Amino acid sequence: MDIFEKIKDNRGPLGQFAKEGHGYFFFPKLEGEISNKMIFNGKEKLVWSVNNYLGLANHPEVRKVDAEAAAEYGLGFPMGSRMLTGNTDAHEELERQLSDFEQKESTILLNFGYQGMVSAIDALIDRNDVIVYDSESHACIVDGVRMHMGKRFVFPHNNIENLEKQLERAKSITDKTNGGIMVVTEGVFGMAGDQGKLKEIVALKEKFNFRLFVDDAHGFGTMGKTGYGTGEEQGVQDGIDIYFGTFAKAMGSIGAFISSEENVIEYLRYNNRSQIYAKSLPMPLVKGALKRLELLRGRPELKENLWKITNALQKGLKDEGFNLGKTTSPVTPVFLSGEVDEAKKLIIDLRENYDIFCSIVIYPVVPKGTIMVRVIPTAIHTLEDVNRTITVFKEIKRKLDKGAYSSEKIASRA
Ligand SMILES: Cc1ncc(COP(=O)(O)O)c(C=O)c1O
């Protein structure tokens, strides 16, 4: 079979929807300034779909530093990988500041969180080791696990009793192989907004010998009193052996990092293939990240605003009877009952007739018959945005429950 022929018929789990959804549900173009209101298909929409949690993506002070750094260094500098020719004082300074913020000994920068995470799992684990991971882990964890040549066990999402069973299975293997155990989970789960049960997992260290690796992409900058993440929120930062954060969400940029003991980070510097064999983060991103981190740490009002909007939105929706699942973070899933086709029409109605841009999550990510509308509040939304959205959500739920989206009444504009 010719590979090109094969993919003509099988477009993959998402690609199968490309024909009807490209440019609308998938690959939509949000234009204009990154803000609470953006342009979609030529018209202004209230946007609840971008993870610019603190509004730092284009904060005026940040934009100034981004632009100055681009003018001074260009986008190419430094050339090569960190290991060979791409290291600078600024990269090292950013790592020092992140270590200080995360209360860890040392930090390594990553060009992209996704690749860095895959590569770090690969680097730290060998065939004698066992990985135990949460079933709702992000693709970067799943793909890291896929690289592993030894045993891996998955525990049902946040099910600590089951995790304990998996740890027992893992231990029976590592007792024979003389390997170690790594538990991998998330701080804040990005789809449903609930937190990983880090406190309970850390407590299991009394019984089992393992290292805990936490992907806190959505918790970094948003959770905990000072914002250093879900470990701070749950009072267990010390129990997280390896902490991962990304610049792509609360910092509104590109890049990521892993913080841990010096020994671990030095090992990663010389073994994390996504960094050794790829170009160093460009200087404007590093300078921009330094500025963003300064604001993230020094302007608590940004996080306060995020939570003011989050609390108003989540309380308002709950008061109106909406099911928000188990979220305890800004990520706000709104669970509705309906079929895939109704979900599409609901989103079209929301975008075209109410000018609200949200993303939906449908089967198989959520169970059949469930529609998840994923709402991401940020520090730059207003209470007026919140009130309007709650009013509109009431309206669309009424329509959904009446069966309006199962009929042909809502014209598809996709
Ligand atoms: C939980 C989680 N981990 C990792 C990543 C990847 O981060 P990056 O965008 O820096 O590659 C994301 C971003 O989508 C994420 O949501």
The ligand as an SDF file (V2000), in Angstrom:
LIG
                    3D

 16 16  0  0  0  0  0  0  0  0999 V2000
   -1.1690   20.4980   30.0410 C   0  0  0  0  0  0  0  0  0  0  0  0
   -0.2710   20.9880   28.9530 C   0  0  0  0  0  0  0  0  0  0  0  0
    1.0030   20.5660   28.9080 N   0  0  0  0  0  0  0  0  0  0  0  0
    1.8560   20.9900   27.9540 C   0  0  0  0  0  0  0  0  0  0  0  0
    1.4570   21.8570   26.9750 C   0  0  0  0  0  0  0  0  0  0  0  0
    2.4350   22.2250   25.8930 C   0  0  0  0  0  0  0  0  0  0  0  0
    3.0070   23.4620   26.1130 O   0  0  0  0  0  0  0  0  0  0  0  0
    3.6590   24.3040   24.9000 P   0  0  0  0  0  0  0  0  0  0  0  0
    2.5530   25.0730   24.2720 O   0  0  0  0  0  0  0  0  0  0  0  0
    4.6880   25.1550   25.5910 O   0  0  0  0  0  0  0  0  0  0  0  0
    4.2600   23.3470   23.9330 O   0  0  0  0  0  0  0  0  0  0  0  0
    0.1600   22.3450   26.9980 C   0  0  0  0  0  0  0  0  0  0  0  0
   -0.2650   23.3310   25.9890 C   0  0  0  0  0  0  0  0  0  0  0  0
   -1.1020   23.1100   25.1700 O   0  0  0  0  0  0  0  0  0  0  0  0
   -0.7360   21.8930   27.9960 C   0  0  0  0  0  0  0  0  0  0  0  0
   -2.0110   22.3060   28.0310 O   0  0  0  0  0  0  0  0  0  0  0  0
  1  2  1  0
  2  3  1  0
  2 15  2  0
  3  4  2  0
  4  5  1  0
  5  6  1  0
  5 12  2  0
  6  7  1  0
  7  8  1  0
  8  9  2  0
  8 10  1  0
  8 11  1  0
 12 13  1  0
 12 15  1  0
 13 14  2  0
 15 16  1  0
M  END
$$$$
